[in-house]
Amino acid sequence: MELPVNRALSARYDALIASGEIKEDPVQREAVRQLDLLNTRLAETRLASKKSSLGWLFASKKNQLWASVQGLYMWGGVGRGKTMLMDLFYEVTVIRRKRRVHFHEFMNDVHDRIHAHRQAHKRGEVKGDDPIPPVAKQIAEETRLLLFDEFSVTDIADAMILGRLFTQLFERGVIVVATSNVEPSSLYKDGLNRQLFLPFIQLLTTKVEVLHLDSPTDYRLEKLGGAPVYVTPLGESADAHMDKLFAKLTNGLALHSAELENKGRKIAVPCVAGGVARFSFNDLCSQPLGASDYLRVAHAYSTVFLDNVPVLSKARRNEAKRFINLIDTLYDNGTKLVVSAEAEPQDLYVGEDGTEAFEFDRTSSRLIEMRSEAYLAGERRNTHA
């Protein structure tokens, strides 16, 4: 029997507490309550919109009905459970036309659609040289509920189109639920021409409830605290440790595979849940991936597990260079890293000559720092390629 809509998320949250996967947290409980209220409102609005079933004549009224539903913007520090709550809400929400996406992924998609419209306009295939209305129309037709991980605006190209784009999306009845490390008023802080961005902040705060997850506990750090995050040597014991820690950090949530898009390429993510992704060394370093691909991974996931890193040498120059780029990118973005490796960081590269040997000194130093409590307690950072 299906759970009542107004208690669906609470029931999942209670089950995680009962199983010992998580601890009761009053701040998270308030977020659960608000998300259950939102799910109830979505169910009521869906039912009301179905009653207006005379087709396109009532399309604008349906949009107005949906546009009256306020979303939710949850912000707070790393490890407060924002991504876990988003995962649970995505699972239980009554809306079928839903999209869960990292905010940077979404904006890359928007820029691709804008470019495609401009090219089509040059070829005379579409009318109108303003791409924003048709792009908003496309997105709204595909998605009723947009769920954003890590809402963060650092790029001027994104900042300059957000106000116009989201004005159109909200008018078309798109509802937003987002997580972020910063409150809305701090989005694009110190950004170029920020005064042009301020109307978007004002718009956003009229369309979402803002909830500060100000729990004093960093649960991710608590779960990582005392547990080795760099495991060597390789073998059954290392595999078992990685499996146990991965299960602990993903709170028993359903695991799934995913794909990240980057400049027309797809990056396969074998296993992910709750903002934690798991790869093998071969997944990320034996494939033709570059720095921008690793930046996509760093932006998409707050914690990365990397299994089975071998000892490298000049004979595996390409893999070594990719590994160096990967660690540099994760480090620069403050991404948490859990590794199983054949040897300690200072012994991962064999060879005294060549650029890779010189660069690997920095890599080994960063790997050592990334397993320190100070690094694990640090905030995420957003950088751009």
ZAFISE-431173 format. One record per residue (C-alpha): x, y, z; residue number from 0; residue in one letter. Coordinates in pm, 1 decimal, m for minus. Each point is the difference from the previous one (the first is absolute). Layout:
BEGIN
[[X; Y; Z]; NUM; A],
...
END
This chain:
BEGIN
[[0.0; 0.0; 0.0]; 0; M],
[[135.0; 345.4; m96.2]; 1; E],
[[92.5; 239.2; 277.0]; 2; L],
[[m216.9; 312.1; 39.6]; 3; P],
[[149.7; 280.6; m207.8]; 4; V],
[[17.2; 232.3; 299.5]; 5; N],
[[218.2; m250.7; 190.9]; 6; R],
[[195.0; m167.6; m278.3]; 7; A],
[[332.9; 168.7; 69.2]; 8; L],
[[m44.2; m15.2; 378.1]; 9; S],
[[m50.2; m375.7; m22.7]; 10; A],
[[323.1; m42.8; m198.1]; 11; R],
[[187.7; 223.6; 243.9]; 12; Y],
[[m139.1; m190.7; 301.4]; 13; D],
[[105.7; m329.8; m158.3]; 14; A],
[[359.8; 123.7; m43.0]; 15; L],
[[7.6; 103.5; 366.6]; 16; I],
[[m146.5; m333.0; 112.4]; 17; A],
[[262.1; m192.0; m200.9]; 18; S],
[[282.1; 202.0; 154.1]; 19; G],
[[107.4; 145.1; m336.4]; 20; E],
[[m49.0; 356.2; 126.6]; 21; I],
[[m69.0; 182.5; 325.6]; 22; K],
[[m306.7; 204.8; 86.2]; 23; E],
[[70.6; 365.6; m81.0]; 24; D],
[[m256.8; 274.0; 76.0]; 25; P],
[[123.3; 219.8; m285.8]; 26; V],
[[m27.0; m285.0; m249.3]; 27; Q],
[[m340.5; m86.0; 147.4]; 28; R],
[[m124.3; 351.2; m83.7]; 29; E],
[[125.3; m43.0; m357.0]; 30; A],
[[m181.6; m334.2; m20.6]; 31; V],
[[m318.5; 166.4; 123.8]; 32; R],
[[24.7; 275.2; m262.2]; 33; Q],
[[74.8; m246.2; m279.5]; 34; L],
[[m301.6; m211.7; 100.1]; 35; D],
[[m214.5; 316.5; m8.4]; 36; L],
[[134.8; 80.1; m345.7]; 37; L],
[[m71.9; m352.5; m121.4]; 38; N],
[[m356.4; 32.1; 131.2]; 39; T],
[[m41.4; 331.9; m183.3]; 40; R],
[[134.0; m156.0; m318.9]; 41; L],
[[m249.6; m285.3; 28.2]; 42; A],
[[m288.3; 243.6; 54.7]; 43; E],
[[105.0; 219.5; m291.8]; 44; T],
[[39.3; m297.9; m231.3]; 45; R],
[[m351.7; m113.5; 86.8]; 46; L],
[[m141.1; 350.6; m51.4]; 47; A],
[[176.4; 39.4; m335.2]; 48; S],
[[m141.9; m329.8; m125.0]; 49; K],
[[m350.4; 133.6; 57.3]; 50; K],
[[77.3; 272.1; m253.9]; 51; S],
[[6.2; m257.9; m276.2]; 52; S],
[[m123.6; 199.5; m300.3]; 53; L],
[[344.4; 2.5; m155.7]; 54; G],
[[198.8; 292.4; m124.9]; 55; W],
[[m270.7; 256.9; 77.8]; 56; L],
[[88.8; m31.7; 366.1]; 57; F],
[[377.0; m27.5; m34.8]; 58; A],
[[62.5; 349.0; 137.1]; 59; S],
[[m231.7; m60.2; 296.7]; 60; K],
[[179.5; m326.6; 76.2]; 61; K],
[[330.9; 183.0; m5.3]; 62; N],
[[m139.9; 259.2; 241.2]; 63; Q],
[[m115.6; m282.5; 227.7]; 64; L],
[[346.8; m157.7; 8.8]; 65; W],
[[171.1; 339.3; 26.0]; 66; A],
[[m173.1; 54.8; 333.2]; 67; S],
[[193.2; m291.7; 154.9]; 68; V],
[[312.2; 112.1; 185.1]; 69; Q],
[[308.4; m218.4; m13.5]; 70; G],
[[270.2; m36.8; 264.3]; 71; L],
[[360.4; 124.6; 21.0]; 72; Y],
[[205.4; m184.3; 264.2]; 73; M],
[[339.0; 145.8; 84.9]; 74; W],
[[269.4; m82.3; 250.9]; 75; G],
[[351.1; m134.4; 44.7]; 76; G],
[[142.6; m324.7; m131.6]; 77; V],
[[m125.1; m321.6; 159.6]; 78; G],
[[m329.7; 133.3; 138.0]; 79; R],
[[m210.2; m248.1; m198.9]; 80; G],
[[m121.8; 223.6; m284.3]; 81; K],
[[76.8; m249.7; m275.2]; 82; T],
[[m146.5; m290.9; 197.9]; 83; M],
[[m326.5; 193.1; 46.3]; 84; L],
[[m5.3; 84.5; m369.4]; 85; M],
[[48.4; m368.0; m87.7]; 86; D],
[[m287.7; m101.8; 225.0]; 87; L],
[[m228.8; 271.5; m136.5]; 88; F],
[[79.5; m100.8; m358.7]; 89; Y],
[[m99.0; m357.9; 82.8]; 90; E],
[[m335.3; 83.7; 161.0]; 91; V],
[[m126.1; 303.0; m191.3]; 92; T],
[[m326.7; m47.6; m186.6]; 93; V],
[[127.5; 192.0; m304.6]; 94; I],
[[102.7; m217.1; m293.9]; 95; R],
[[146.8; 275.7; m218.1]; 96; R],
[[292.6; 63.6; 232.8]; 97; K],
[[367.9; 58.9; m57.6]; 98; R],
[[275.0; m31.0; 258.7]; 99; R],
[[317.1; 170.2; m121.4]; 100; V],
[[309.3; 176.3; 127.2]; 101; H],
[[m42.2; 371.8; m63.4]; 102; F],
[[314.1; 25.2; m215.0]; 103; H],
[[m125.8; m290.3; m211.9]; 104; E],
[[m330.2; 178.9; m48.6]; 105; F],
[[165.0; 324.3; m109.0]; 106; M],
[[224.5; m185.2; m246.5]; 107; N],
[[m316.1; m149.2; m149.2]; 108; D],
[[m161.0; 346.0; m18.7]; 109; V],
[[301.5; 144.7; m183.4]; 110; H],
[[m6.4; m294.6; m243.9]; 111; D],
[[m370.0; 63.6; m70.8]; 112; R],
[[62.7; 371.8; m50.1]; 113; I],
[[280.0; m77.5; m245.0]; 114; H],
[[m219.0; m250.4; m187.8]; 115; A],
[[m280.0; 257.9; m33.1]; 116; H],
[[238.2; 265.1; m132.8]; 117; R],
[[138.0; m242.1; m258.1]; 118; Q],
[[m352.3; m98.3; m105.4]; 119; A],
[[m90.8; 371.0; m30.0]; 120; H],
[[301.3; 59.6; m225.3]; 121; K],
[[m118.8; m283.3; m223.9]; 122; R],
[[m345.8; 153.5; m13.4]; 123; G],
[[m160.9; m296.9; 174.4]; 124; E],
[[m151.8; 197.4; 289.1]; 125; V],
[[m136.6; 350.6; 41.7]; 126; K],
[[111.3; 243.2; 266.4]; 127; G],
[[360.8; 74.3; 91.9]; 128; D],
[[m60.2; m10.1; 377.7]; 129; D],
[[76.9; m355.8; 114.2]; 130; P],
[[m120.6; 34.3; 361.4]; 131; I],
[[m380.5; m38.8; m54.7]; 132; P],
[[27.0; m315.2; m216.7]; 133; P],
[[262.3; m154.6; 228.9]; 134; V],
[[m219.1; 65.8; 304.9]; 135; A],
[[m296.6; m148.9; m186.4]; 136; K],
[[199.1; m316.1; m79.9]; 137; Q],
[[111.2; m45.5; 360.5]; 138; I],
[[m347.7; 65.5; 139.9]; 139; A],
[[m156.4; m252.7; m239.0]; 140; E],
[[250.6; m263.5; 114.0]; 141; E],
[[7.1; 75.3; 372.7]; 142; T],
[[m253.5; 110.3; 258.2]; 143; R],
[[231.5; m36.5; 301.4]; 144; L],
[[366.6; 101.7; m13.9]; 145; L],
[[220.8; m126.7; 282.4]; 146; L],
[[339.6; 169.8; 12.4]; 147; F],
[[302.8; m128.6; 186.8]; 148; D],
[[246.0; 265.4; 115.7]; 149; E],
[[m160.9; 314.2; m135.1]; 150; F],
[[302.0; 223.7; m50.3]; 151; S],
[[51.3; 283.9; m248.1]; 152; V],
[[361.0; 88.0; m74.9]; 153; T],
[[m7.0; 52.6; m377.2]; 154; D],
[[m98.7; 335.9; m152.1]; 155; I],
[[m154.1; m169.5; m304.2]; 156; A],
[[m234.7; m189.7; 233.1]; 157; D],
[[m70.2; 304.8; 214.7]; 158; A],
[[m106.3; 214.9; m293.4]; 159; M],
[[m269.1; m238.2; m128.7]; 160; I],
[[m139.7; m143.8; 324.4]; 161; L],
[[m252.0; 277.7; 67.7]; 162; G],
[[m163.0; m12.6; m342.0]; 163; R],
[[10.9; m380.3; m20.3]; 164; L],
[[m153.8; m64.2; 340.6]; 165; F],
[[m261.7; 272.3; m41.5]; 166; T],
[[m125.9; m201.4; m297.0]; 167; Q],
[[35.7; m337.6; 175.4]; 168; L],
[[m192.8; 116.6; 305.7]; 169; F],
[[m273.2; 152.9; m218.5]; 170; E],
[[m33.4; m338.0; m170.7]; 171; R],
[[m53.6; m168.9; 335.5]; 172; G],
[[341.2; m157.9; 58.1]; 173; V],
[[68.6; m63.4; 370.6]; 174; I],
[[353.0; 8.1; 143.1]; 175; V],
[[148.4; m188.2; 294.6]; 176; V],
[[367.5; 74.3; 56.4]; 177; A],
[[289.0; m64.1; 234.9]; 178; T],
[[284.7; 246.0; 43.0]; 179; S],
[[290.8; 83.6; 225.9]; 180; N],
[[m101.3; 368.3; 4.7]; 181; V],
[[m316.1; 197.3; 69.8]; 182; E],
[[m169.6; 157.5; m304.4]; 183; P],
[[125.3; 350.8; 84.0]; 184; S],
[[360.3; m125.2; m29.1]; 185; S],
[[m36.8; m155.6; m346.4]; 186; L],
[[250.8; 141.9; m250.4]; 187; Y],
[[155.1; 199.6; 283.5]; 188; K],
[[271.5; 239.9; m124.1]; 189; D],
[[m82.3; m107.2; m357.3]; 190; G],
[[55.1; 230.1; m298.0]; 191; L],
[[m300.6; 228.0; m60.6]; 192; N],
[[m177.1; m156.6; 298.3]; 193; R],
[[m255.5; 281.2; 7.8]; 194; Q],
[[m147.0; m148.6; m318.6]; 195; L],
[[m41.4; m331.4; 182.6]; 196; F],
[[m185.4; 133.6; 303.1]; 197; L],
[[m347.8; m10.2; m165.0]; 198; P],
[[44.4; m376.9; m38.6]; 199; F],
[[62.6; m36.6; 374.0]; 200; I],
[[m315.4; 201.0; 70.0]; 201; Q],
[[m196.1; m218.8; m242.9]; 202; L],
[[136.5; m323.8; 147.9]; 203; L],
[[m92.3; 94.5; 356.3]; 204; T],
[[m361.9; 61.7; m105.6]; 205; T],
[[m22.8; m348.5; m156.0]; 206; K],
[[165.4; m215.0; 268.6]; 207; V],
[[m9.6; m35.1; 375.4]; 208; E],
[[351.4; 43.8; 137.4]; 209; V],
[[113.1; m243.9; 270.3]; 210; L],
[[335.1; 19.6; 177.2]; 211; H],
[[128.9; m344.2; 98.8]; 212; L],
[[213.8; 134.6; 282.7]; 213; D],
[[60.4; m324.6; 183.6]; 214; S],
[[324.2; 19.2; 203.2]; 215; P],
[[97.2; m349.5; m114.0]; 216; T],
[[185.9; m77.2; m323.0]; 217; D],
[[m129.0; m355.9; m43.4]; 218; Y],
[[227.2; m81.4; m289.3]; 219; R],
[[306.6; 98.1; 199.0]; 220; L],
[[m136.6; m189.3; 299.9]; 221; E],
[[m27.6; m315.9; m210.6]; 222; K],
[[343.2; 48.8; m153.5]; 223; L],
[[159.7; 98.6; 329.9]; 224; G],
[[237.6; m267.3; 123.3]; 225; G],
[[m55.3; m216.2; m310.0]; 226; A],
[[294.5; m30.0; m240.1]; 227; P],
[[m82.9; 175.3; m329.4]; 228; V],
[[319.5; m119.7; m169.3]; 229; Y],
[[20.8; m378.0; 12.9]; 230; V],
[[303.5; m202.9; m98.5]; 231; T],
[[99.9; m265.0; m104.4]; 232; P],
[[m262.4; m127.0; m241.6]; 233; L],
[[m184.1; m321.6; 75.9]; 234; G],
[[m312.0; m141.1; 160.4]; 235; E],
[[47.3; 200.8; 318.8]; 236; S],
[[27.0; 328.3; m194.9]; 237; A],
[[m304.7; m88.8; m210.1]; 238; D],
[[m202.8; m80.6; 311.0]; 239; A],
[[100.0; 329.2; 163.3]; 240; H],
[[m97.1; 198.8; m311.1]; 241; M],
[[m335.2; m178.5; m21.9]; 242; D],
[[m75.0; 60.1; 367.7]; 243; K],
[[89.2; 370.5; m10.4]; 244; L],
[[m193.2; 54.9; m323.2]; 245; F],
[[m311.4; m158.7; 153.8]; 246; A],
[[44.5; 213.9; 310.0]; 247; K],
[[25.9; 326.4; m194.7]; 248; L],
[[m294.9; m74.1; m229.8]; 249; T],
[[m233.7; m65.9; 295.4]; 250; N],
[[m148.1; m314.5; m154.1]; 251; G],
[[m147.4; 198.8; m291.3]; 252; L],
[[m67.7; m177.8; m328.3]; 253; A],
[[316.5; m16.6; m212.6]; 254; L],
[[m14.7; 77.3; m370.2]; 255; H],
[[224.4; 71.0; m296.8]; 256; S],
[[3.5; 339.0; m169.9]; 257; A],
[[150.0; 196.3; m285.8]; 258; E],
[[152.3; 346.2; 10.7]; 259; L],
[[7.0; 205.7; m317.5]; 260; E],
[[295.9; 219.3; m83.9]; 261; N],
[[51.6; 177.0; m330.9]; 262; K],
[[m190.1; m263.2; m194.3]; 263; G],
[[165.5; m293.9; 175.8]; 264; R],
[[m150.3; m229.5; 259.2]; 265; K],
[[184.2; m101.2; 317.4]; 266; I],
[[m127.6; m329.6; 139.4]; 267; A],
[[m53.0; m7.1; 377.5]; 268; V],
[[m27.2; m368.8; 101.9]; 269; P],
[[m148.5; 52.6; 346.5]; 270; C],
[[m146.8; 301.5; 177.6]; 271; V],
[[m235.1; 93.1; 284.9]; 272; A],
[[m40.0; 298.8; 228.4]; 273; G],
[[261.6; 212.1; m173.1]; 274; G],
[[264.5; m274.6; 33.7]; 275; V],
[[138.7; m157.7; m319.1]; 276; A],
[[216.6; m308.8; m36.9]; 277; R],
[[245.4; m66.9; m283.0]; 278; F],
[[286.1; m235.5; m67.7]; 279; S],
[[340.2; 134.1; m105.1]; 280; F],
[[m67.4; m134.5; m349.2]; 281; N],
[[m332.9; 184.9; m20.4]; 282; D],
[[167.3; 338.3; 42.9]; 283; L],
[[363.7; m43.6; m100.6]; 284; C],
[[5.0; m264.3; m274.5]; 285; S],
[[m261.1; 184.2; m204.8]; 286; Q],
[[70.6; 305.5; m221.0]; 287; P],
[[m113.9; 253.4; 260.0]; 288; L],
[[143.3; 345.1; 61.8]; 289; G],
[[4.7; 273.7; 262.7]; 290; A],
[[m345.4; 132.6; m95.7]; 291; S],
[[m146.5; m350.4; 40.7]; 292; D],
[[146.1; m26.9; 347.3]; 293; Y],
[[m141.3; 343.7; 78.7]; 294; L],
[[m345.7; m130.5; m94.8]; 295; R],
[[47.4; m284.7; 249.1]; 296; V],
[[123.6; 237.6; 271.2]; 297; A],
[[m298.6; 230.4; m50.0]; 298; H],
[[m248.8; m285.3; m5.8]; 299; A],
[[107.0; m193.5; 311.5]; 300; Y],
[[113.4; 112.1; 342.6]; 301; S],
[[178.0; m331.6; 67.6]; 302; T],
[[177.9; m231.8; m246.0]; 303; V],
[[106.3; m359.7; 64.0]; 304; F],
[[287.5; m120.6; m220.1]; 305; L],
[[75.4; m372.6; 2.1]; 306; D],
[[314.3; m190.0; m97.0]; 307; N],
[[259.6; 266.8; m74.7]; 308; V],
[[313.2; m184.6; m121.6]; 309; P],
[[365.2; 95.4; 30.4]; 310; V],
[[76.5; 206.5; m309.9]; 311; L],
[[311.4; 48.3; m209.9]; 312; S],
[[117.5; 159.7; m326.4]; 313; K],
[[m141.4; m302.8; m182.0]; 314; A],
[[m348.1; 118.8; 104.2]; 315; R],
[[65.1; 366.1; m71.1]; 316; R],
[[m353.4; 83.3; m120.6]; 317; N],
[[m166.3; m155.0; 305.6]; 318; E],
[[247.6; 177.8; 228.5]; 319; A],
[[m71.8; 340.1; m158.2]; 320; K],
[[m375.8; m55.2; 30.0]; 321; R],
[[36.6; m103.9; 362.5]; 322; F],
[[202.4; 315.6; 70.9]; 323; I],
[[m270.0; 214.1; m166.4]; 324; N],
[[m274.9; m181.3; 188.7]; 325; L],
[[158.2; 52.0; 341.6]; 326; I],
[[81.5; 365.3; m77.0]; 327; D],
[[m362.6; 66.2; m98.2]; 328; T],
[[m155.5; m177.8; 298.4]; 329; L],
[[242.0; 175.0; 234.6]; 330; Y],
[[m61.6; 346.3; m147.6]; 331; D],
[[m376.2; m49.0; 43.0]; 332; N],
[[18.8; m134.8; 355.1]; 333; G],
[[m156.1; m329.6; m108.2]; 334; T],
[[29.8; m277.2; 258.7]; 335; K],
[[193.4; m303.1; m129.2]; 336; L],
[[4.0; m360.1; 121.3]; 337; V],
[[265.9; m214.8; m169.6]; 338; V],
[[119.5; m356.8; m10.5]; 339; S],
[[352.0; m18.8; m143.8]; 340; A],
[[283.6; m242.5; m57.0]; 341; E],
[[246.3; 211.8; 201.3]; 342; A],
[[31.0; 309.3; 219.7]; 343; E],
[[m20.6; 333.6; m187.0]; 344; P],
[[377.0; 58.1; m7.1]; 345; Q],
[[50.2; m346.3; m153.9]; 346; D],
[[m273.9; 15.2; m264.9]; 347; L],
[[233.0; 114.5; m277.2]; 348; Y],
[[317.2; m194.1; m89.6]; 349; V],
[[255.6; 195.9; m200.8]; 350; G],
[[232.3; 292.7; 62.5]; 351; E],
[[m7.1; 183.2; m333.1]; 352; D],
[[m266.1; 160.3; m215.6]; 353; G],
[[m269.6; 259.2; 62.4]; 354; T],
[[m232.3; m251.6; 166.5]; 355; E],
[[257.9; m86.5; 267.1]; 356; A],
[[37.2; 369.6; 86.4]; 357; F],
[[m376.7; 64.1; m2.1]; 358; E],
[[m71.6; m311.9; 204.3]; 359; F],
[[182.4; 152.6; 297.2]; 360; D],
[[m283.7; 254.0; 17.2]; 361; R],
[[m259.1; m274.0; m49.0]; 362; T],
[[133.9; m212.4; 284.8]; 363; S],
[[12.7; 304.8; 225.5]; 364; S],
[[m363.0; 81.0; m81.5]; 365; R],
[[m110.6; m359.5; 55.7]; 366; L],
[[155.8; 12.8; 346.4]; 367; I],
[[m173.0; 332.0; 76.6]; 368; E],
[[m335.6; m125.3; m134.6]; 369; M],
[[m14.5; m267.7; 267.5]; 370; R],
[[60.3; 248.5; 281.2]; 371; S],
[[m278.7; 104.9; 233.7]; 372; E],
[[54.1; 366.3; m94.6]; 373; A],
[[m63.9; m74.7; m368.6]; 374; Y],
[[m299.4; m222.9; 71.2]; 375; L],
[[m151.8; 274.5; 215.1]; 376; A],
[[50.4; 263.8; m269.0]; 377; G],
[[m272.7; 155.6; m212.6]; 378; E],
[[m58.4; m77.8; m364.4]; 379; R],
[[134.3; 246.0; m254.5]; 380; R],
[[m114.0; 70.0; m355.8]; 381; N],
[[262.0; 55.1; m268.5]; 382; T],
[[m30.8; 16.1; m375.8]; 383; H],
[[217.0; m141.8; m273.6]; 384; A],
END
